[in-house]
Amino acid sequence: MDMFLQQVVNGLITGSFYALIALGYSMVFGVIKLLNFAHGDIYMTGGFVGLGILTVISGFAGSGWLGVMLALVFSVLAVGLLGVFIERVAYRPMRGAPRLSILITALAASMVLNSSILALTGGRHEAFYADLGFAGFFVGDVRITLTQFVLVGLSIALMIGLELFVSRTLYGKAMRAVAIDMNAARLMGIDVDRVISLTFFIGSGLAAAGGVMAGAYYGSLHFFMGFTMGLKAFTAAVIGGIGSIPGAMLGGILLGLLEAFSSSLLLCQLGVERRLRLRGADRFPGLQADRSARAKPRGARMMNVAEETTQEGTKEPAPTFGADRRTAQIGVALLISAALLPLVSNSYTLEVGTMILLYMVLCLGLNVVVGYAGLLDLGYAAFFAVGAYSAGILTTQFGFNFWLTVPVAIVAACIAGVIIGAPTLRLRSDYLAIVTLGFGEIVRIIARNLEVTGGASGLIGIQRPSLFGYELNHVAHYYYAFLILVVLTIFVCVSIGRSRIGRAWLYVRYDEDAAAGIGINRVAVKLYAYVTGAVIASIAGTLYAAKMTAISPESFTFMQSLLILLGVVLGGMGKIPGVILGAAVMTLLPEIMREAGTYRPLVTALALLALMLLRPHGLWPDRRA
């Protein structure tokens, strides 16, 4: 019983932090339908701002409760204004842009905040000195400190205050009106821009309050703390019903309790003293059915609908997934130049070139999912990991020849794609995004905890392939291997794009309901795209494992999935030349900024943000978008 009460206390504290951040996600999403991935880093920034303020005022206010509360108040105000500034500079100019472009802009804003704190702290953990004492009381044999009681109580008070503000005040009613219909609200005389700015101020302020309280409770801050906390808070918002304030509160508390009890249960079973982070699909019991999704008509066969016209008799513009003649000529010239590059380059240039080619393959694969079929996949690195670990496990532990691992990796990717895609591709938009994100985290956690995958250390000594008795052991060999893979991937993407299934993808991307109305099986079409993208990523993964001869779970994180998505959106979704350009820019930009030293991540993030603001539809956009 004492253990149960202790885990309830731990879960309520953690859950209150999740809930404060989840409220910001839900408020912003409810008003402008934006997944603000910068919100976790706003929480982190709030903690550091609070630490700076506490350091300044500790001389006269002390570092006890008075100092911490003053730091919390000033941090809420400062970071709230920062949220308004981010909305004004980064999000407002993007309101007419594609939704994924706005999401990538949010990612770039997140990178700017993260990189700024990294540059200021040098990546060190910063101690948060808060002298809050050790007073408390007992419930049975469980001791609850005054700090725990006050932090949970303050979090609940902030949540209740926000709910009353939204439901009882004039500005709260304006927020709800804007959330329902922004254009109608503007016609009614509501200052939409002011309402959105207020929403960002409140959401950012709540995240800052969570950051200060977390720093005071745990005693330290780190520049990367916002990323993990942001993912968990996003999960909590979706569990509770994203866009719902009571749901975000309930989802945060529920997630905190689940994490506390799950950690306790696993620690008891395994008998080890470590904290196991549980993320992913284990936390999504409520997401297996999208209530808004309607039953799919089972009319004409999917493969025959590409020749159909709309009900009004207007022909759909013929999709052209390939390039025109001029683009093809440029592509051939670039291919010849790329083939000659090893003859005039050093090892460093070839290493960078190989990584560019790797990301080209991955971005082309994700473009099938995102650009062609219009699916938001935030866990694409999982299939990259499936291919890499298939090659690694089979060559190091079972003595397979490398080339035999490639078909195994393809089959494994197909099976994983069907298992995840079949039940989840009926979901739409953000619910699909959270499930794919969960799948990516599940794969990484499995790889981190299984003995066959080498655990957290990964696998070493992966066999390099041989061709006609000649071992591929030089960087130039893998450069050409990835170059051939890029060419083959382009050929496959163009061929499928011009086929009937490619036209079906186009219809589903533009309007799922209209596509279903002319007989397209939406789930089957989307599953085809999902599995195709998975196969491409798995093949790239096998070759990557052979090149590196060592892999670890940290190579296949959520950030890797976001970087691949960044390449697709930055270049231009659905446009093969644009995706190739986006992958090249995304890979080259950090190398170009290398001279910036410790400020390189910040300069790179600012450059990405500027590119998205200047080219919201991508560097080489699809004219049909």
C-alpha positions in Angstrom: 0.0 0.0 0.0 2.8 2.4 0.8 4.4 1.6 -2.5 1.1 2.4 -4.2 0.8 5.7 -2.5 4.4 6.6 -3.3 3.8 6.0 -7.0 0.6 8.0 -6.9 2.6 11.0 -5.5 5.4 10.5 -8.1 2.8 10.2 -10.9 0.9 13.3 -9.8 4.0 15.4 -9.7 5.3 14.3 -13.1 1.8 14.4 -14.6 1.3 17.9 -13.4 4.4 19.0 -15.4 3.1 17.1 -18.5 -0.3 18.7 -18.1 1.0 22.3 -18.0 2.9 21.7 -21.2 0.0 19.7 -22.8 -2.3 22.7 -22.1 -0.2 24.8 -24.4 -0.3 22.2 -27.2 -4.0 21.9 -26.9 -4.7 25.7 -26.8 -2.5 26.4 -29.9 -3.9 23.4 -31.8 -7.5 24.3 -30.9 -7.1 27.9 -32.2 -4.9 27.6 -35.3 -4.6 23.8 -35.7 -0.8 23.9 -35.3 1.3 21.2 -33.7 3.7 23.5 -32.0 6.8 21.4 -31.7 8.7 24.3 -30.2 6.5 24.1 -27.1 8.7 21.6 -25.3 11.7 23.9 -25.8 9.7 26.9 -24.5 9.2 24.8 -21.3 13.0 24.3 -21.2 13.6 28.0 -21.9 11.2 28.9 -19.1 13.3 26.9 -16.7 16.5 28.6 -17.7 14.9 32.0 -17.6 13.6 31.3 -14.1 17.1 30.1 -13.0 18.6 33.4 -14.3 16.0 35.5 -12.5 16.5 33.6 -9.3 20.2 34.1 -9.5 19.7 37.8 -9.9 17.1 38.3 -7.1 18.5 35.8 -4.6 20.6 38.6 -3.1 17.5 40.3 -1.6 14.7 37.7 -2.0 16.7 34.6 -1.2 16.5 31.3 -2.9 13.6 30.0 -0.8 9.9 30.1 -1.6 9.7 33.8 -2.1 12.6 33.8 -4.6 11.3 30.8 -6.5 7.7 32.3 -6.7 9.1 35.6 -7.9 11.3 33.8 -10.5 8.2 31.8 -11.6 6.1 35.0 -12.1 8.7 36.9 -14.0 9.6 33.8 -16.1 5.9 33.3 -17.0 5.7 36.9 -18.2 9.1 36.9 -20.1 8.5 33.5 -21.8 4.9 34.4 -22.5 6.2 37.4 -24.5 8.7 35.1 -26.2 5.8 32.9 -27.3 4.1 35.9 -28.8 7.3 36.9 -30.6 7.7 33.4 -32.0 4.1 33.5 -33.2 4.5 36.9 -34.8 7.8 36.2 -36.6 7.6 32.5 -37.4 4.0 31.4 -37.5 1.9 34.3 -38.6 3.6 34.7 -42.0 3.0 30.9 -42.6 -0.8 30.8 -42.1 -1.5 30.4 -45.8 1.2 27.8 -46.3 0.8 24.0 -46.3 0.2 22.5 -42.9 3.4 20.5 -43.0 5.4 23.6 -43.9 4.1 25.2 -40.7 5.0 22.1 -38.7 8.6 22.3 -40.1 8.7 26.0 -39.2 7.8 25.0 -35.7 10.6 22.5 -35.7 13.0 25.1 -36.9 11.9 27.5 -34.1 12.4 24.6 -31.6 15.9 24.1 -32.9 16.6 27.9 -32.5 15.6 27.8 -28.9 17.4 24.6 -28.2 20.6 25.7 -29.9 20.5 29.1 -28.1 20.5 27.5 -24.7 23.2 25.0 -25.9 25.4 27.9 -26.9 24.9 29.7 -23.6 25.4 26.7 -21.3 27.9 24.7 -23.4 25.7 21.6 -23.0 26.3 21.5 -19.2 23.7 20.5 -16.7 22.9 23.7 -14.7 22.2 23.4 -11.0 18.9 25.0 -9.9 19.6 26.1 -6.3 16.2 26.4 -4.6 16.2 26.2 -0.8 12.6 25.0 -0.3 13.3 23.0 2.9 12.3 19.5 3.8 9.1 20.1 5.7 6.3 17.7 5.1 3.8 15.2 6.5 3.2 11.5 6.4 0.3 9.5 4.9 0.9 6.1 6.4 4.6 5.5 5.9 4.8 7.7 2.8 6.3 11.1 3.3 4.9 14.0 1.2 7.0 17.1 1.3 5.7 20.6 1.3 7.4 21.1 -2.0 5.5 18.3 -3.6 2.2 19.4 -2.2 2.7 23.0 -3.3 3.9 22.2 -6.8 1.0 19.8 -7.5 -1.5 22.3 -5.9 -0.1 25.2 -7.9 -0.3 23.2 -11.2 -3.9 22.3 -10.5 -4.7 25.9 -9.6 -3.2 27.1 -12.9 -5.2 24.5 -14.8 -8.5 25.4 -13.1 -7.8 29.1 -13.6 -7.2 28.5 -17.3 -10.4 26.5 -17.7 -12.4 29.3 -15.9 -10.7 31.9 -18.1 -11.6 30.1 -21.3 -15.2 29.3 -20.3 -16.2 32.5 -18.4 -14.4 35.5 -19.9 -14.9 37.5 -23.0 -11.4 36.7 -24.3 -12.1 33.0 -23.6 -15.3 33.1 -25.7 -13.3 34.8 -28.5 -10.8 32.0 -28.4 -13.5 29.4 -28.7 -15.0 31.4 -31.6 -11.7 31.5 -33.4 -11.2 27.8 -32.8 -14.6 27.0 -34.4 -14.3 29.2 -37.5 -11.5 31.9 -37.8 -13.1 33.6 -40.8 -16.5 33.8 -39.2 -15.0 35.2 -36.0 -13.2 37.9 -38.0 -16.5 38.8 -39.7 -18.1 39.2 -36.2 -15.5 41.8 -35.3 -13.1 39.6 -33.3 -9.5 40.6 -33.5 -8.2 37.2 -34.6 -4.5 38.2 -34.5 -4.8 39.5 -30.9 -6.6 36.3 -29.8 -4.0 34.1 -31.3 -1.2 36.2 -29.7 -3.0 35.9 -26.3 -3.3 32.1 -26.8 0.5 31.8 -27.4 1.2 34.1 -24.4 -0.9 31.9 -22.0 0.4 28.6 -23.4 4.0 29.7 -23.3 3.5 31.1 -19.8 2.1 27.8 -18.5 5.0 25.9 -20.1 7.5 28.4 -18.4 5.7 27.8 -15.1 6.2 24.0 -15.6 9.9 24.6 -16.4 10.6 26.6 -13.3 8.8 24.2 -11.0 10.6 21.2 -12.6 13.9 23.0 -12.1 13.1 23.7 -8.4 11.9 20.2 -7.8 14.6 18.2 -9.6 17.4 20.6 -8.9 19.0 20.8 -12.4 18.3 21.9 -15.9 19.6 20.7 -19.3 19.2 22.1 -22.8 17.7 18.9 -24.1 15.1 18.4 -21.4 12.4 20.2 -23.4 12.6 17.7 -26.3 11.7 14.7 -24.3 9.2 16.5 -22.1 7.6 18.0 -25.2 7.1 14.6 -26.8 5.5 13.2 -23.6 3.3 16.3 -23.3 2.2 16.0 -26.9 1.2 12.4 -26.2 -0.7 13.5 -23.1 -2.6 16.1 -25.2 -3.6 13.5 -27.8 -4.6 11.0 -25.1 -6.9 13.6 -23.6 -8.2 14.9 -26.9 -6.0 17.5 -28.5 -7.7 20.8 -28.5 -9.5 20.1 -25.2 -8.3 21.9 -22.1 -9.8 19.4 -19.6 -8.6 16.6 -21.8 -5.0 17.9 -21.7 -5.1 18.1 -17.9 -6.5 14.6 -17.6 -4.1 13.2 -20.2 -1.1 14.7 -18.4 -2.1 13.4 -15.0 -3.0 10.0 -16.5 0.3 9.8 -18.4 2.3 10.7 -15.2 0.5 7.9 -13.2 1.0 5.4 -16.0 4.7 6.2 -16.2 5.2 6.0 -12.4 3.4 2.7 -12.0 4.9 1.1 -15.1 8.4 2.1 -14.0 7.8 0.7 -10.6 6.4 -2.6 -12.0 9.3 -3.1 -14.4 11.9 -2.3 -11.7 10.4 -4.9 -9.4 10.3 -7.5 -12.2 13.8 -6.9 -13.5 15.4 -6.1 -10.2 17.6 -3.4 -11.6 18.0 0.2 -10.4 17.3 2.2 -13.5 14.6 4.4 -14.8 12.8 3.1 -17.9 11.2 5.6 -20.1 8.0 4.4 -21.5 6.9 6.2 -24.6 5.1 5.2 -27.7 2.0 3.1 -28.5 1.8 1.7 -24.9 0.3 5.1 -24.1 -2.2 5.3 -26.9 -5.1 3.0 -25.9 -7.6 5.6 -27.0 -6.2 6.1 -30.4 -7.1 2.9 -32.1 -10.2 4.3 -33.6 -10.8 7.7 -35.1 -14.4 8.7 -34.3 -14.4 11.1 -37.2 -13.5 8.5 -39.7 -16.5 7.1 -41.6 -16.9 3.6 -43.1 -15.1 3.2 -46.4 -17.1 2.5 -49.5 -16.1 -0.7 -51.3 -17.1 0.3 -54.9 -14.9 0.1 -57.9 -11.5 -1.6 -57.7 -8.7 0.6 -56.7 -6.6 -0.1 -59.7 -9.3 1.0 -62.2 -10.2 4.3 -60.7 -7.3 6.3 -62.1 -9.2 6.7 -65.4 -12.3 8.0 -63.7 -13.5 11.6 -63.7 -15.3 13.5 -61.0 -19.1 13.4 -60.7 -19.5 16.7 -62.4 -17.6 15.4 -65.4 -14.6 17.7 -65.0 -11.3 15.9 -65.7 -8.7 15.9 -63.0 -5.4 17.4 -64.2 -3.1 14.6 -65.2 -0.6 14.1 -62.5 3.0 14.2 -63.7 5.3 12.7 -61.0 8.3 12.8 -63.3 10.4 15.7 -64.4 10.0 17.6 -67.7 12.7 17.4 -70.4 14.7 20.3 -69.1 14.7 18.9 -65.5 15.7 15.5 -66.9 18.6 17.1 -68.7 19.8 18.8 -65.5 19.4 15.5 -63.7 21.6 13.7 -66.2 24.2 16.4 -66.0 24.2 16.2 -62.2 24.4 12.4 -62.3 27.5 12.5 -64.5 29.1 15.1 -62.2 28.3 13.0 -59.2 29.8 9.9 -60.8 33.0 11.8 -61.5 33.2 13.4 -58.0 35.4 10.6 -56.4 38.1 11.1 -59.1 38.7 14.7 -57.9 37.7 14.7 -54.2 39.3 13.8 -50.9 37.8 11.4 -48.3 36.0 14.2 -46.3 34.1 15.3 -49.4 33.2 11.7 -50.3 31.9 11.2 -46.7 29.7 14.2 -46.9 28.6 13.2 -50.4 27.7 9.7 -49.2 25.6 11.1 -46.4 23.8 13.4 -48.9 23.0 10.4 -51.0 21.8 8.4 -48.0 19.4 11.2 -47.0 18.3 11.5 -50.6 17.2 7.9 -50.5 15.4 8.3 -47.2 13.7 11.5 -48.3 12.6 10.0 -51.5 11.1 7.1 -49.5 9.3 9.4 -47.1 8.1 11.5 -50.1 6.1 8.5 -51.2 4.3 8.5 -47.9 4.1 12.3 -47.3 4.3 13.9 -50.7 2.4 11.3 -52.8 -0.2 9.9 -50.4 -0.4 12.9 -48.0 0.3 10.9 -44.8 2.1 12.5 -41.8 4.6 9.9 -40.7 6.7 11.0 -37.7 8.3 7.5 -37.1 10.0 6.9 -40.5 13.4 6.2 -38.9 11.9 3.0 -37.5 12.0 1.4 -40.9 15.6 2.7 -41.4 16.4 0.9 -38.1 14.6 -2.3 -39.2 16.9 -2.6 -42.3 20.0 -1.7 -40.3 19.4 -4.1 -37.5 18.3 -6.9 -39.9 21.7 -6.7 -41.6 23.5 -6.2 -38.3 22.0 -9.2 -36.5 22.1 -11.6 -39.4 25.7 -10.9 -40.3 27.2 -10.7 -36.7 25.2 -13.4 -35.0 24.1 -15.8 -37.7 26.9 -15.5 -40.2 24.7 -14.5 -43.1 26.2 -13.0 -46.3 25.3 -9.3 -46.5 23.4 -9.7 -49.8 21.2 -12.3 -48.2 20.2 -9.8 -45.5 18.7 -7.4 -48.0 15.6 -9.5 -48.9 15.2 -10.4 -45.2 15.2 -6.6 -44.4 12.6 -6.0 -47.1 10.3 -8.7 -45.8 10.7 -7.4 -42.2 9.9 -3.9 -43.3 6.8 -5.1 -45.2 5.6 -7.0 -42.2 6.2 -4.1 -39.9 4.5 -1.7 -42.3 1.4 -3.9 -42.6 1.2 -4.5 -38.8 1.4 -0.8 -38.0 -0.3 0.5 -41.1 -3.3 -1.8 -41.4 -5.0 -0.7 -38.1 -3.7 2.9 -38.0 -4.0 4.2 -41.5 -7.8 4.6 -40.9 -6.8 7.5 -38.7 -6.2 10.9 -40.0 -3.9 13.8 -39.5 -2.5 14.3 -36.0 -3.8 11.0 -34.7 -1.9 9.2 -37.4 1.1 11.3 -36.6 1.1 10.3 -32.9 0.7 6.6 -33.7 3.6 6.6 -36.2 5.7 8.6 -33.7 4.9 5.9 -31.1 5.9 3.2 -33.5 9.3 4.9 -34.1 9.9 5.1 -30.3 8.8 1.5 -29.7 11.3 0.2 -32.3 14.1 2.3 -30.7 13.3 1.2 -27.2 13.1 -2.5 -28.3 16.5 -2.1 -29.9 17.9 -0.5 -26.8 16.7 -3.3 -24.4 17.1 -6.6 -26.3 20.2 -8.6 -26.1 20.1 -9.7 -29.7 20.3 -6.0 -30.8 23.3 -5.3 -28.5 21.2 -3.2 -26.1 22.2 0.4 -25.7 25.7 -0.2 -27.0 24.4 -1.5 -30.3 26.1 -3.9 -32.7 29.7 -3.8 -33.9 31.6 -5.8 -36.4 28.9 -5.8 -39.1 30.1 -7.6 -42.2 30.9 -5.5 -45.2 29.6 -6.7 -48.5 31.8 -8.3 -51.2 31.1 -8.0 -54.9 32.7 -10.7 -57.2 35.2 -11.5 -54.4 36.1 -7.8 -53.9 35.3 -6.4 -50.5 33.7 -2.9 -50.4 35.8 -1.2 -47.7 36.5 2.3 -49.1 34.3 5.3 -48.8 34.2 5.6 -52.6 32.7 2.2 -52.8 29.8 3.2 -50.6 29.5 6.5 -52.4 28.8 4.7 -55.7 26.6 2.1 -54.0 24.4 4.9 -52.6 24.5 6.7 -55.9 23.2 3.6 -57.7 20.5 3.3 -54.9 19.4 6.9 -55.5 19.0 6.3 -59.2 17.0 3.1 -58.6 14.8 4.8 -56.0 14.1 7.7 -58.4 13.2 5.2 -61.2 10.8 3.3 -58.8 9.2 6.5 -57.5 8.7 7.9 -61.1 7.3 4.6 -62.3 4.9 4.1 -59.5 3.9 7.8 -59.5 2.9 7.5 -63.2 0.9 4.4 -62.6 -2.7 4.0 -61.6 -1.8 3.6 -58.0 0.2 6.8 -58.2 -3.0 8.6 -59.5 -4.9 7.0 -56.6 -2.4 8.4 -54.2 -2.9 11.8 -55.7 -6.7 11.7 -55.2 -6.3 10.5 -51.6 -3.8 13.3 -50.9 -6.1 16.0 -52.1 -9.5 14.7 -50.7 -9.9 11.4 -49.0 -13.7 11.6 -49.0 -13.9 12.4 -52.7 -11.5 9.6 -53.5 -13.7 7.2 -51.6 -16.7 8.5 -53.5 -15.2 7.4 -56.8 -14.4 3.9 -55.4 -10.8 4.2 -54.1 -10.1 2.0 -51.2 -8.4 4.6 -49.1 -6.8 2.2 -46.5 -5.4 -0.1 -49.2 -4.0 2.9 -51.2 -2.4 4.4 -48.1 -1.0 1.1 -47.0 0.6 0.6 -50.3 2.4 3.9 -50.0 3.3 3.2 -46.4 4.9 -0.2 -47.2 6.7 1.2 -50.3 8.3 3.9 -48.1 9.2 1.3 -45.5 10.9 -0.9 -48.1 13.0 2.0 -49.4 14.1 3.0 -45.9 15.0 -0.6 -45.0 17.3 -1.0 -48.0 19.0 2.2 -47.2 19.4 0.9 -43.6 21.1 -2.3 -44.7 23.7 -0.4 -46.7 24.2 2.2 -43.9 24.9 -0.6 -41.5 27.4 -2.2 -43.8 29.2 1.2 -44.3 29.4 2.0 -40.6 30.0 -1.6 -39.5 28.4 -0.5 -36.2 25.0 0.8 -35.3 23.2 1.8 -32.1 19.6 2.9 -31.1 20.7 6.5 -31.0 21.1 6.6 -34.8 17.3 6.0 -35.2 15.7 8.6 -32.9 12.6 10.7 -33.4 14.9 13.6 -34.3 16.2 11.4 -37.3 12.6 11.1 -38.5 12.1 14.8 -38.2 15.3 15.6 -40.2 14.1 13.3 -43.0 10.7 15.0 -43.0 12.5 18.3 -43.0 14.3 17.4 -46.2 11.0 16.4 -47.9 9.1 19.6 -46.9 12.1 21.9 -47.4 12.6 20.7 -50.9 9.0 20.5 -51.9 6.6 17.6 -51.1 5.6 15.5 -54.1 8.3 16.8 -56.3 11.3 14.5 -56.8 13.8 17.2 -57.8 12.7 19.3 -54.9 13.1 16.4 -52.4 16.6 15.7 -53.7 17.5 19.4 -53.4 16.0 19.5 -49.9 18.0 16.4 -48.8 21.2 18.0 -50.1 20.5 21.4 -48.4 19.6 19.7 -45.1 22.9 17.7 -45.1 25.2 20.4 -46.4 23.9 23.2 -44.2 25.6 22.0 -41.0 28.8 21.4 -42.9 28.8 24.9 -44.4 28.2 26.4 -41.0 31.1 24.4 -39.4 33.2 27.6 -39.1 30.6 28.9 -36.6 32.0 26.6 -34.0 29.8 26.3 -30.9 27.2 28.5 -32.6 26.9 26.2 -35.6 23.6 24.5 -34.4 22.1 28.0 -33.8 23.2 29.4 -37.1 22.0 26.3 -38.9 18.6 26.5 -37.2 18.2 30.2 -38.1 19.1 29.4 -41.7 16.4 26.7 -41.9 13.8 29.0 -40.3 14.7 31.7 -42.8 14.4 29.2 -45.7 11.0 28.1 -44.6 9.7 31.6 -44.2 11.0 32.7 -47.6 9.9 29.5 -49.4 6.9 28.1 -47.5 6.0 25.7 -50.3 9.6 24.4 -50.6 12.6 25.2 -52.6 11.2 23.4 -55.7 7.5 23.1 -55.0 5.0 20.9 -56.7 2.8 23.1 -58.9 -0.2 20.9 -58.0 0.2 21.7 -54.3 
